């Protein structure tokens, strides 16, 4: 049998709930994503709580709440201690995303699901990988290789390839084949015939308009509102799709020399853009080339202002402007407050660029027709005054006294126990005894006196052999080196306030919230949260435009067919979309398509048998390898023989092998070939799905009828008369492959 593979969804199937899946490969448990949602509903994490301690590794694909939001909570409450693997941008931007959510919640509630310390602890030991880097797991995961590849959805977003014994398991959710301003398209199409493909059905029923048309409509709607003296509010994520929107606005404002102000408002706005500036190698080829030639950083913003306090907008109250602000769900944060302010005026526009999460205010406003009024809860934190402040101070003083007494009691008990332990180890016979029960009683007496009593000895009995009774004496056995006594630096660290400790940890991780954003944590003024409900009359314009950065249904089907997995697992999508894609793929891609329910374990072990073979020295001496990217390939004729160790050995054939037909190895994309021919001075254009080269020659891809249905095999056909152009184009076509 092949490598054993089981897939168990913990969340994110037959719906739009957060993504979290357990993939077991030969008993090694990989947690694929660990998402939550903006509502932070603990009920969504119950399946995860039951398996968290058995997880051996966590692979995170994207830096947003739906893919990594539950990491701090799971580590704190479920005992999730496995190492986490992610790309550098996913690590950095994911950390800032969690900070933003925590600070947004903390400003309006006594949020206690997790703290900044919990976030730091969850991210502190993340192992960061580069794209296409093969990372070999060790110990229990020996033999498993993981590698992140470009997903094209968010900066650093990942398609994970997991390899064991030559079989690939590919985890590809939220991918985008389109090349955008700041991201390249996914490389998922470069994978062919993996044993298992795990992908989502989120966009299976959606088709998108052309990118250029969408971008122009986006700009036109914004300018229409601005020229009518209105304000445009774009609820966005913290550090994901907002980057593409910022570049669109920045570039158009620069081209048209517009003067309308644009603001990016979040708790971590400045930190987000600062980090993004250093991630150019993770972005699109155009951005990287532009920086190489001109040293212009695309995210050195000239028209978009970064602000971290809503009060900074007070001077622009009556000025037409564009405000991009987190959170996209409108549940909490600056976007929630901005919506309440802007919704009552018809001149304003709330422009959604992604579908709101289920159960959120954003989703409620995106229904057709939209509601005319919505109930919202307005909350803010205010300082305590009067009797409330007095009661708070008394309570804190009481807590401090109790903690001091408890600490003194513990110290006394530990000292007496240590002394007793030392005496019992050092004395062989008669020795001075300290009765442990009496020691506990002594500590209780000390507690009665608030820990003020310095010496309290009960039950002191001098040994019968002693000449003069004396108290125990312990010799100082400190270690010394060439520079003096060896010390522990931690003993001399001044303990600071908890809030300062949090910020210090953040700085240690080299990723932190903007300093002004943690004023609530640094401000020790006692405060409380005041809330009230209100009804908002929705008079502003509401509009949804798809800037989610995911492949649409038609492209998803085409990509899956090209990858042609042996087995397909569908997750994360509405029930209707999941069933639609399942039926399509079962008919056109592969017969074994699975769409499991939550906590339903499915066995997708390969039906193929895997063998390890040994190449004999005699065979290898006559083999010529050719370099193909990171690999070396060769055509080999051999016979097999089973050795004493029950391993197959490949030997040279006893007689001369017949000459084999030429084999072209590689994958050709017509779009890339078009660009290549253009550089060679050949006039080329697309016509009817084929490539028309010059006046007479056409290059097209067709399905290979000689292959089994669903294998994704294709033939490349050159059509046209035998002329100089024909042979020239054929030669260029051959150059795109490796010839064996």
C-alpha positions in Angstrom: 0.0 0.0 0.0 1.0 3.6 -0.4 1.4 6.3 2.2 -1.5 6.3 4.7 -3.4 9.6 4.5 -6.5 10.5 6.6 -8.3 13.9 6.5 -10.5 15.1 9.3 -12.2 18.6 9.1 -12.4 20.4 12.4 -14.1 23.4 11.0 -14.7 25.0 7.6 -16.8 22.5 5.6 -20.3 22.9 4.1 -20.2 26.5 5.1 -18.0 29.6 5.5 -16.7 28.9 9.0 -13.0 29.2 9.8 -10.5 26.8 8.2 -9.0 24.0 10.3 -8.3 20.5 9.2 -6.3 17.5 10.6 -4.3 15.6 8.1 -2.6 12.4 9.3 0.2 11.0 7.2 1.4 7.6 8.4 0.3 8.6 12.0 1.9 12.1 11.9 -0.8 14.7 12.6 -0.6 17.9 10.6 -3.0 20.7 11.5 -3.7 22.6 8.3 -4.6 26.2 9.4 -6.0 27.1 12.8 -8.7 29.7 12.1 -11.3 31.6 14.0 -13.7 34.4 13.1 -14.3 38.0 14.1 -17.0 36.9 16.6 -14.5 34.7 18.5 -17.1 32.1 19.2 -15.5 29.3 21.4 -18.2 26.8 20.2 -16.4 26.7 16.8 -13.3 25.4 18.4 -14.8 22.3 20.2 -13.6 19.8 17.6 -10.1 21.3 17.8 -10.1 21.1 21.6 -10.5 17.3 21.3 -7.4 16.7 19.2 -5.1 19.7 19.9 -2.7 17.8 22.2 -2.2 15.1 19.5 -1.1 17.6 16.8 2.5 17.2 15.8 2.9 20.2 13.5 0.8 23.2 12.4 1.0 24.6 8.8 -0.5 28.1 8.3 -1.4 29.2 4.8 -2.5 32.9 5.1 -2.1 35.8 7.6 -5.7 36.5 8.4 -8.1 35.6 11.2 -9.9 32.8 9.2 -6.6 30.9 8.9 -4.6 31.6 12.1 -7.0 33.4 14.5 -7.3 30.5 17.0 -3.6 29.9 17.5 -3.2 31.9 20.8 -6.5 30.5 22.3 -5.6 26.9 21.4 -2.1 27.2 22.8 -3.5 28.7 26.1 -6.6 26.6 26.6 -6.2 23.4 24.6 -2.5 22.6 25.1 -1.6 23.0 21.4 2.2 22.9 21.7 3.3 21.7 18.2 5.7 23.7 16.1 4.1 26.1 13.6 5.3 26.5 10.0 4.6 29.6 7.9 6.3 32.0 5.5 7.9 35.2 6.8 5.0 37.5 5.7 2.4 35.1 7.2 4.3 35.2 10.5 4.8 39.0 10.6 1.4 40.1 9.2 -0.4 37.4 11.1 1.1 38.7 14.3 -0.1 42.2 13.5 -3.5 40.9 12.6 -3.9 39.3 16.0 -2.7 42.5 17.7 -5.3 44.6 15.8 -8.1 42.3 16.8 -7.1 42.2 20.4 -6.8 46.0 20.7 -10.1 46.5 18.9 -11.8 44.2 21.3 -10.0 45.5 24.4 -11.2 49.1 23.6 -14.9 48.1 23.9 -15.0 45.2 26.3 -13.1 43.3 29.0 -11.9 40.8 26.4 -10.2 37.8 28.1 -10.1 35.1 25.4 -6.4 35.8 25.1 -3.8 38.5 25.9 -0.9 40.0 24.0 1.3 37.7 26.0 -0.7 34.7 24.6 -0.3 36.1 21.1 3.5 36.5 21.6 3.7 32.9 23.0 1.8 31.5 20.0 4.0 33.2 17.4 7.4 33.2 19.2 8.5 29.8 17.9 7.1 29.9 14.4 9.5 28.3 11.9 9.6 30.5 8.9 10.2 29.0 5.4 10.8 30.5 2.0 8.8 29.6 -1.1 9.8 26.3 -2.7 12.0 25.5 0.3 11.9 21.8 1.1 11.8 21.3 4.9 12.5 17.8 6.2 10.6 16.9 9.4 12.4 14.9 12.0 11.7 12.4 14.7 8.1 11.2 14.4 7.8 13.0 11.1 10.9 11.4 9.6 10.6 11.0 5.9 8.0 13.8 5.5 8.9 16.9 3.5 6.9 20.1 3.5 7.3 23.0 1.1 5.3 26.3 0.8 4.4 27.6 -2.7 2.8 30.8 -4.0 -1.0 30.9 -3.4 -1.6 34.4 -4.9 -4.3 35.4 -2.4 -2.5 37.3 0.4 1.1 38.4 0.8 3.0 35.3 1.8 0.0 33.1 1.2 0.8 29.5 0.8 -0.1 26.3 -1.1 1.4 23.5 1.0 3.0 20.5 -0.6 3.6 17.6 1.7 5.6 14.7 0.3 6.2 11.2 1.8 7.7 8.3 -0.1 7.3 10.0 -3.5 3.5 10.8 -3.0 2.3 14.4 -2.7 -0.5 15.7 -0.6 -1.3 19.3 -1.8 -3.3 21.7 0.5 -4.5 24.6 -1.7 -7.2 26.8 -0.2 -7.9 30.5 -1.2 -5.6 30.6 -4.2 -5.7 33.1 -7.0 -4.4 32.4 -10.5 -4.6 36.1 -11.6 -1.5 38.2 -11.4 -2.2 41.4 -9.4 -0.4 44.6 -8.6 1.4 43.3 -5.6 1.1 39.5 -6.0 2.0 36.9 -8.6 -0.6 34.2 -9.5 -0.5 30.8 -7.8 1.8 28.0 -9.0 -0.8 25.3 -8.2 -1.0 24.5 -11.9 2.6 23.4 -11.9 1.6 20.4 -9.7 0.6 17.4 -11.7 -1.1 14.2 -10.5 -0.7 14.5 -6.7 -2.0 11.6 -4.6 -4.4 14.0 -2.8 -5.5 17.5 -3.4 -7.3 19.4 -0.6 -9.0 22.5 -1.9 -12.0 24.7 -1.3 -15.3 25.3 -3.0 -15.7 28.9 -1.8 -16.0 30.5 -5.2 -17.3 27.5 -7.2 -20.5 29.2 -8.1 -19.1 32.7 -8.7 -17.7 34.2 -12.0 -15.7 37.4 -12.1 -15.6 40.3 -14.5 -12.4 41.2 -16.2 -9.8 42.7 -13.8 -9.4 46.0 -15.8 -13.2 46.5 -15.9 -13.6 45.8 -12.2 -10.8 48.2 -11.3 -12.2 51.0 -13.5 -15.7 50.5 -11.9 -14.1 50.7 -8.5 -12.4 54.0 -9.2 -15.5 55.4 -10.9 -17.8 54.7 -7.9 -15.3 56.3 -5.5 -14.8 59.4 -7.6 -18.6 59.8 -8.1 -19.1 60.0 -4.3 -16.1 62.2 -3.7 -17.2 64.7 -6.3 -20.6 64.8 -4.6 -18.9 65.9 -1.4 -19.3 62.5 0.2 -17.0 60.1 2.1 -16.2 56.6 1.0 -15.7 54.0 3.8 -13.9 50.7 2.8 -14.0 48.1 5.7 -10.9 46.1 5.1 -8.8 43.4 6.8 -5.7 44.3 8.8 -2.8 43.3 6.5 -4.2 41.3 3.7 -6.3 42.4 0.7 -6.1 46.0 1.9 -2.6 46.1 0.3 -4.0 45.6 -3.2 -6.6 48.3 -2.6 -4.0 50.8 -1.3 -1.9 50.2 -4.5 -4.9 50.7 -6.8 -5.8 54.0 -5.1 -2.1 55.2 -4.8 -1.4 54.5 -8.5 -4.6 56.1 -9.8 -4.2 59.2 -7.6 -0.7 59.6 -8.9 -1.7 59.2 -12.5 -4.6 61.7 -12.3 -3.0 64.1 -9.7 -6.1 63.9 -7.5 -6.2 65.8 -4.2 -8.9 63.9 -2.2 -7.3 62.6 1.0 -7.0 58.9 1.5 -6.5 57.4 5.0 -5.6 53.9 6.2 -6.9 53.6 9.8 -6.1 50.7 12.0 -4.3 50.0 15.3 -1.3 48.7 13.5 -1.4 50.8 10.2 2.2 52.2 10.4 3.7 48.8 11.5 1.9 47.0 8.7 3.2 49.2 5.9 6.7 49.3 7.4 6.9 45.5 7.3 5.3 45.3 3.8 8.1 47.6 2.5 10.6 44.9 3.4 8.7 42.1 1.7 9.3 43.1 -1.9 10.9 39.7 -2.8 7.5 38.1 -1.9 5.6 40.3 -4.2 4.9 40.4 -8.0 7.7 40.3 -10.5 6.8 43.8 -11.7 7.3 45.3 -8.2 10.6 43.5 -7.8 11.9 44.6 -11.2 10.7 48.2 -10.6 12.7 48.3 -7.3 15.8 46.8 -9.0 15.9 49.4 -11.8 14.6 52.6 -10.1 14.9 51.8 -6.3 11.2 52.9 -6.0 9.4 51.0 -3.3 5.7 50.5 -4.3 4.6 50.9 -0.7 6.4 54.2 -0.1 3.0 55.9 -0.1 2.5 59.5 -1.2 -1.3 59.8 -1.3 -2.4 57.3 1.4 -2.0 58.6 5.0 -1.5 56.1 7.8 -3.3 56.9 11.0 -3.9 54.9 14.2 -6.4 57.2 16.0 -9.9 58.0 14.8 -9.5 61.5 16.3 -7.0 62.3 13.5 -10.0 62.5 11.2 -11.7 65.3 13.1 -10.0 68.0 11.0 -11.5 66.3 7.9 -15.0 65.9 9.1 -16.6 67.9 6.3 -14.0 67.0 3.6 -14.7 64.4 1.0 -12.3 61.5 1.6 -11.6 57.8 1.3 -11.1 55.8 4.6 -9.8 52.3 4.6 -10.2 50.9 8.1 -10.3 47.5 9.9 -12.4 45.4 10.7 -14.0 44.2 7.5 -16.9 42.6 9.4 -17.9 45.9 11.0 -18.3 44.1 14.3 -15.7 46.0 16.3 -12.9 48.5 15.7 -12.7 51.7 13.8 -14.9 50.5 10.9 -17.8 49.9 13.3 -17.7 53.5 14.6 -17.1 55.0 11.2 -20.1 53.2 9.8 -22.4 54.5 12.5 -21.2 58.1 11.8 -21.5 57.9 8.0 -24.6 55.7 7.5 -27.2 58.4 8.1 -26.2 60.6 5.1 -27.1 59.8 1.6 -24.0 61.3 0.1 -21.7 58.7 1.7 -20.8 55.2 0.4 -19.8 52.1 2.3 -17.9 50.0 -0.3 -17.4 46.3 0.7 -14.6 44.5 -1.1 -15.2 41.1 0.4 -18.1 39.1 1.6 -18.8 39.6 5.2 -18.4 36.7 7.6 -21.6 34.9 8.5 -23.5 36.5 11.4 -21.7 39.8 11.2 -23.0 43.3 10.5 -21.2 43.5 7.2 -23.0 40.3 6.0 -26.3 41.8 7.1 -25.8 44.9 5.1 -24.8 42.9 2.0 -28.2 41.2 1.5 -30.4 42.3 -1.4 -32.2 44.5 -0.7 -30.2 46.0 2.2 -31.9 46.8 5.5 -33.1 50.3 6.0 -32.2 50.3 9.7 -29.9 48.2 11.9 -29.4 47.9 15.6 -25.8 48.4 16.8 -24.1 48.4 20.2 -21.9 51.4 20.9 -19.3 50.8 23.6 -16.4 52.8 24.9 -14.0 52.7 27.9 -14.3 55.5 30.4 -12.3 56.2 33.6 -13.8 55.4 37.0 -14.9 58.3 39.2 -16.4 58.8 42.6 -17.7 55.8 44.6 -16.8 53.4 41.8 -13.1 54.6 41.9 -13.1 54.3 45.7 -14.5 50.8 45.6 -12.0 49.8 42.9 -9.1 51.1 45.0 -10.3 49.3 48.1 -10.7 46.1 46.1 -7.2 46.4 44.6 -5.6 47.1 48.0 -7.3 44.0 49.4 -6.1 41.9 46.6 -2.5 43.2 47.0 -2.6 42.3 50.8 -3.9 38.8 50.1 -1.2 38.3 47.5 1.5 39.5 49.8 0.4 37.2 52.6 0.1 34.3 50.3 3.5 35.0 48.8 5.1 35.3 52.3 3.5 32.1 53.4 4.8 30.2 50.4 8.3 31.6 50.9 8.4 30.5 54.5 7.1 27.0 53.7 9.7 26.6 50.9 12.5 27.8 53.2 11.6 25.4 56.0 11.2 22.5 53.5 14.6 23.3 52.0 16.2 23.4 55.4 14.6 20.1 56.3 15.6 18.5 53.0 19.2 19.7 53.5 19.5 18.3 57.0 18.0 14.9 56.1 20.5 14.6 53.3 23.6 15.8 55.2 23.1 14.1 58.6 23.7 10.4 58.9 22.4 9.9 62.4 21.6 12.3 65.2 20.8 15.7 63.8 18.8 18.7 64.5 15.2 18.1 63.4 12.6 20.5 62.1 9.1 19.0 62.1 7.3 19.7 58.8 3.8 20.0 60.3 5.2 22.5 62.8 6.8 24.4 59.9 3.5 24.7 58.3 2.0 25.9 61.5 4.8 28.4 61.8 4.0 29.7 58.4 0.4 30.2 59.4 1.5 32.2 62.4 3.7 34.2 60.2 0.8 34.8 57.9 -1.2 36.1 60.9 1.5 38.7 61.4 1.4 39.6 57.7 4.8 38.0 57.1 6.6 40.5 59.4 8.1 37.8 61.8 11.7 37.2 60.7 12.5 34.0 62.7 10.0 31.5 63.9 11.4 28.1 64.9 9.2 25.4 66.4 10.3 21.9 67.6 14.0 22.6 67.8 15.6 19.5 69.4 19.4 19.5 69.9 21.1 16.3 68.9 22.3 14.2 71.8 25.9 14.1 70.5 26.2 17.9 70.2 28.5 19.7 72.6 26.7 23.0 72.2 23.3 23.3 70.7 23.3 25.5 67.6 21.0 26.5 64.7 21.6 24.9 61.3 24.4 26.4 59.2 24.5 26.0 55.5 27.8 26.7 53.7 27.7 28.9 50.6 28.5 26.7 47.7 28.3 29.4 44.9 30.2 28.7 41.7 33.1 30.9 40.6 34.8 31.5 37.3 37.7 33.7 36.1 35.5 36.8 36.5 34.1 36.1 39.9 30.9 34.5 41.3 28.6 33.0 38.6 25.2 34.8 38.8 21.8 34.3 37.2 21.0 37.6 35.3 17.2 36.9 35.7 17.6 37.4 39.5 18.5 41.1 38.9 15.7 41.9 36.4 13.3 44.5 37.7 9.8 43.2 37.4 7.6 45.8 35.5 3.9 46.3 35.1 2.1 43.6 33.1 1.3 46.0 30.3 4.9 47.0 29.9 5.9 43.3 29.9 3.5 42.8 27.1 4.9 45.6 25.0 8.4 44.5 25.8 7.7 41.0 24.6 6.3 42.4 21.4 9.4 44.4 20.8 11.5 41.3 21.4 9.6 39.6 18.6 10.5 42.6 16.4 6.8 43.1 15.6 4.6 45.2 17.7 1.5 47.4 17.7 2.0 51.0 17.0 3.0 52.7 20.3 0.0 55.0 20.4 -2.3 52.0 19.9 -1.5 50.4 23.3 -2.4 53.5 25.3 -5.1 51.4 27.1 -2.5 48.9 28.2 0.0 51.5 29.3 -2.6 53.7 31.0 -3.1 52.4 34.5 -6.1 54.6 35.1 -9.0 52.4 36.4 -11.7 52.3 33.7 -14.9 50.5 32.8 -16.8 49.8 29.6 -20.1 51.7 29.0 -22.4 50.3 26.3 -25.8 51.2 24.8 -27.8 50.0 21.9 -29.0 52.3 19.2 -30.8 52.1 15.8 -29.0 53.4 12.8 -31.0 54.5 9.8 -29.0 53.3 6.8 -29.3 56.1 4.2 -25.9 55.9 2.7 -25.2 53.9 -0.4 -24.0 50.3 0.0 -22.0 48.5 -2.7 -20.1 45.2 -2.9 -17.3 44.7 -5.4 -15.2 41.5 -5.5 -11.6 42.2 -4.5 -11.2 39.0 -2.5 -8.3 37.8 -4.6 -9.6 34.3 -5.2 -10.0 32.3 -8.4 -13.6 32.2 -9.7 -15.6 29.1 -10.3 -14.6 28.6 -14.0 -10.9 29.0 -13.2 -11.1 26.7 -10.2 -12.5 23.9 -12.3 -9.9 24.4 -15.0 -7.0 24.4 -12.5 -8.3 21.2 -10.7 -8.6 19.5 -14.1 -5.1 20.5 -15.0 -3.6 19.3 -11.7 -5.6 16.0 -12.1 -5.2 14.6 -8.6 -5.8 10.9 -7.9 -8.1 11.8 -5.0 -9.8 15.2 -4.3 -11.1 16.5 -1.0 -13.4 19.6 -1.0 -13.7 21.9 2.0 -14.7 25.5 2.9 -17.7 26.5 0.8 -21.5 26.7 1.0 -23.4 23.4 0.8 -24.6 24.4 -2.7 -21.1 25.3 -4.0 -19.5 22.2 -2.4 -22.1 19.8 -4.0 -21.8 21.6 -7.4 -18.0 21.3 -7.5 -18.1 17.7 -6.2 -20.5 16.6 -9.0 -18.4 18.5 -11.7 -15.1 17.0 -10.5 -16.5 13.5 -10.2 -17.6 13.7 -13.8 -14.7 15.5 -15.4 -11.6 15.2 -13.1 -11.4 12.0 -11.0 -13.9 9.5 -9.7 -12.8 9.7 -6.0 -14.1 13.1 -4.8 -14.8 13.6 -1.1 -16.6 16.3 0.8 -16.5 15.3 4.5 -18.5 16.7 7.4 -16.9 18.2 10.6 -15.0 15.5 12.5 -15.7 12.9 9.8 -12.4 11.2 9.1 -11.9 10.0 5.5 -9.2 7.6 4.3 -7.6 8.9 1.1 -4.6 6.5 1.2 -3.3 6.0 -2.3 -4.3 2.8 -4.2 -0.9 2.6 -5.7 2.0 0.6 -4.1 5.2 2.4 -3.4 8.5 0.5 -3.6 12.0 1.6 -2.7 14.6 0.6 -5.3 18.3 0.5 -5.4 20.2 1.6 -8.5 23.2 -0.6 -9.1 26.6 1.0 -9.8 26.8 -0.8 -13.2 23.5 0.7 -14.3 24.4 4.2 -13.1 27.7 4.2 -14.9 25.9 4.3 -18.2 23.2 6.9 -17.3 23.5 10.5 -18.5 21.5 13.0 -16.5 20.2 16.4 -17.7 19.5 19.3 -15.4 15.8 20.3 -15.1 15.4 23.1 -12.6 16.2 21.7 -9.2 16.2 18.1 -10.5 18.2 15.9 -12.8 16.4 13.6 -15.2 17.3 10.7 -17.5 15.8 8.0 -19.6 16.7 4.6 -18.1 16.2 1.0 -19.4 16.7 -1.6 -16.7 15.5 -4.9 -15.3 14.6 -5.6 -11.7 16.1 -8.1 -9.3 15.2 -8.8 -5.6 18.2 -8.9 -3.3 18.6 -10.7 -0.1 17.4 -7.6 1.8 14.1 -7.9 0.0 14.7 -4.6 -1.8 14.4 -4.3 -5.6 17.6 -3.6 -7.4 17.7 -2.1 -10.9 20.3 -3.7 -13.2 21.2 -3.0 -16.9 19.2 -5.1 -19.4 21.0 -8.2 -20.6 20.7 -7.2 -24.2 20.6 -3.9 -26.1 17.4 -1.9 -25.5 15.4 -0.7 -28.6 15.7 3.0 -29.3 12.8 4.9 -27.6 10.8 7.7 -29.0 11.8 11.2 -27.9 10.2 12.4 -24.7 9.5 16.1 -24.1 9.4 16.9 -20.4 7.8 20.1 -19.1 4.6 22.1 -19.0 3.9 24.8 -21.6 1.6 27.8 -21.0 0.5 29.4 -24.2 0.6 32.9 -22.5 4.3 32.4 -21.6 5.1 31.0 -25.1 3.4 34.0 -26.7 5.6 36.3 -24.7 8.7 34.3 -25.7 7.9 34.4 -29.4 7.4 38.2 -29.2 10.9 38.5 -27.9 12.1 36.6 -31.0 10.4 39.1 -33.3 7.5 36.9 -34.3 4.1 38.5 -34.6 1.8 36.5 -32.3 -1.7 36.8 -30.9 -4.5 34.8 -29.3 -7.4 33.8 -31.5 -10.1 31.3 -30.5 -8.1 29.8 -27.6 -5.1 29.1 -29.8 -1.9 31.0 -30.6 -1.7 32.5 -34.1 1.9 32.9 -35.1 2.6 35.0 -38.1 0.2 34.5 -41.1 0.0 30.8 -41.4 1.0 28.9 -38.2 -1.3 28.1 -35.3 -0.3 26.5 -31.9 -3.0 25.0 -29.8 -3.5 22.6 -26.9 -5.9 19.7 -27.2 -6.9 16.8 -24.9 -5.0 13.7 -25.5 -7.6 11.1 -26.4 -5.1 8.2 -25.9 -4.9 8.9 -22.2 -7.5 8.0 -19.6 -10.2 10.6 -18.9 -9.4 12.9 -16.0 -5.6 12.6 -16.2 -5.2 16.1 -17.4 -3.0 15.0 -20.3 -2.8 17.4 -23.2 -1.2 17.5 -26.6 0.4 20.6 -28.3 -0.4 20.8 -32.0 1.3 22.9 -34.6 -1.0 23.6 -37.6 0.1 25.2 -40.9 2.0 24.6 -44.1 5.6 23.3 -44.0 7.5 26.5 -44.4 10.4 28.4 -42.8 8.0 29.9 -40.1 6.7 26.4 -39.3 10.2 25.0 -38.6 11.3 28.1 -36.8 8.3 28.0 -34.5 8.7 24.3 -33.9 12.3 24.8 -32.9 11.3 27.5 -30.5 8.6 25.2 -29.1 11.1 22.4 -28.5 13.3 24.8 -26.7 10.6 25.1 -24.0 11.0 21.5 -23.0 13.6 19.0 -21.9 14.3 16.4 -24.6 15.1 12.8 -23.5 
